[in-house]
Amino acid sequence: MKNLQIHLIARPQGLPSLDLFQEVEADVPPLQDGQFLIKNHYISLDPAIRGWMNAGTTYIPGMALNAPVRAFTLGEIVDSQNADFKVGEFVNGLLGVQEYAISDGKGVSKVDTSLGKLSWHLGILGMPGMTAYFGLLERGQPKAGETVFITGAAGIIGTTVGQIAKLKGCRVVGTAGSDEKCNYLKTIGFDVVINYKTENIAERLAADCPEKISIVYDNVGGEQLDIALAHLAMGARVVICGAISQYNNAAIEGPKNYMKIVTARGIITGIIVFDFLNRYPEAVAQISDWLTEGSMETKEDIYEGIKQFPSVLLKLFSGENFGKLLIKI
Ligand SMILES: NC(=O)c1ccc[n+]([C@@H]2O[C@H](COP(=O)([O-])OP(=O)(O)OC[C@H]3O[C@@H](n4cnc5c(N)ncnc54)[C@H](OP(=O)(O)O)[C@@H]3O)[C@@H](O)[C@H]2O)c1
């Protein structure tokens, strides 16, 4: 059986170019004892992939060259030599950009398909949803009445954080890169939305958030983080989730306004979602309940065909994605 894979063949400098990727038709080897074969249905395109393309180790090692690009996928078990993983079950994990993957079960999670749409298990019920849930609730510690400011608010993490913050009784403010995205954020309950490409964020925060910001949930970094730091309420928590504005830069620009943390007696904290792996079931069950009762919704942006992977990945950095970015195989 043939297995179409997309390999990374060289590391990017700046924004990745399409020639860094190569289509490879590999053979699917026979299963060894303890292994099972997964037919991937969806590939998740996440900003983290850009960081993993670099050499060296951050919270995990950079991805290997001349091997399938590291990405979360969701697939169905189609053959098994492992009694714990049965044919017909669905799993997700870092299985790479390829049609088929072989696993021994390590790092792979079973998916309860009764909890929501299959593709949601790579989005709001998957790694991004977990990041939003634990990043806001554990790191941000929201209290009713507080104002939460979310950068990159129209993405899968931003929209999930915003809706959870509303459920916790907070006032929610977010930035996004188009009027269409800002209008969508209003429909899901955001109180204040700012188009960072056409509006002055500092002026809008001064006008619309005189109470100042108690929680910054930062997906973007750079200038937006600096502006947020200048508007902190006393005791503010700044949750650094990501810095997508910086991922294609040779060096990440750190915050200039960090002394505002001192004045606000605030905290800057980071989240790595994998630290909460053993608590994923609790978050999946809670978010699934919110989705079922209609107090939360999610948006997806799905493309067809594994060969499109390199060009679809770039949409994360141009802002062309609107919702959880996925490829359906
Ligand atoms: N710490 C963790 O464990 C963890 C886990 C997962 C993800 N993350 C981080 O969470 C963040 C959000 O991820 P996501 O999956 O929800 O992605 P996403 O927001 O769905 O997609 C990325 C969005 O970022 C915005 N963007 C791109 N370049 C930008 C720039 N230069 N300045 C401002 N905005 C820019 C674009 O939206 P606009 O149209 O609004 O510009 C784009 O649609 C990322 O930083 C990611 O690395 C962290």
The ligand as an ORCA input file, in Angstrom:
! r2SCAN-3c Opt
* xyz 0 1
  N       1.355     27.658     24.385
  C       0.700     26.651     23.854
  O       0.646     25.534     24.412
  C       0.031     26.870     22.531
  C      -0.715     25.845     21.927
  C      -1.328     26.107     20.707
  C      -1.201     27.369     20.122
  N      -0.470     28.331     20.725
  C      -0.353     29.681     20.144
  O      -1.627     30.286     20.168
  C      -1.703     31.280     19.145
  C      -3.018     31.162     18.367
  O      -3.057     29.905     17.704
  P      -4.335     29.468     16.866
  O      -4.209     28.020     16.611
  O      -5.563     29.981     17.529
  O      -4.118     30.202     15.458
  P      -5.155     31.109     14.687
  O      -5.354     32.326     15.547
  O      -6.348     30.311     14.341
  O      -4.418     31.528     13.350
  C      -3.426     32.443     13.343
  C      -3.956     33.900     13.238
  O      -2.946     34.784     13.719
  C      -3.140     36.052     13.141
  N      -1.842     36.600     12.718
  C      -0.977     36.076     11.831
  N       0.113     36.867     11.708
  C      -0.095     37.926     12.539
  C       0.652     39.097     12.850
  N       1.849     39.347     12.296
  N       0.131     39.979     13.751
  C      -1.066     39.735     14.319
  N      -1.832     38.659     14.065
  C      -1.345     37.758     13.186
  C      -4.054     35.861     11.924
  O      -5.323     36.429     12.247
  P      -5.700     37.969     11.882
  O      -6.468     37.918     10.596
  O      -6.494     38.400     13.042
  O      -4.397     38.716     11.712
  C      -4.197     34.358     11.807
  O      -5.455     33.966     11.339
  C      -0.444     31.115     18.318
  O       0.487     32.089     18.727
  C       0.058     29.732     18.692
  O       1.436     29.573     18.515
  C       0.145     28.093     21.912
*
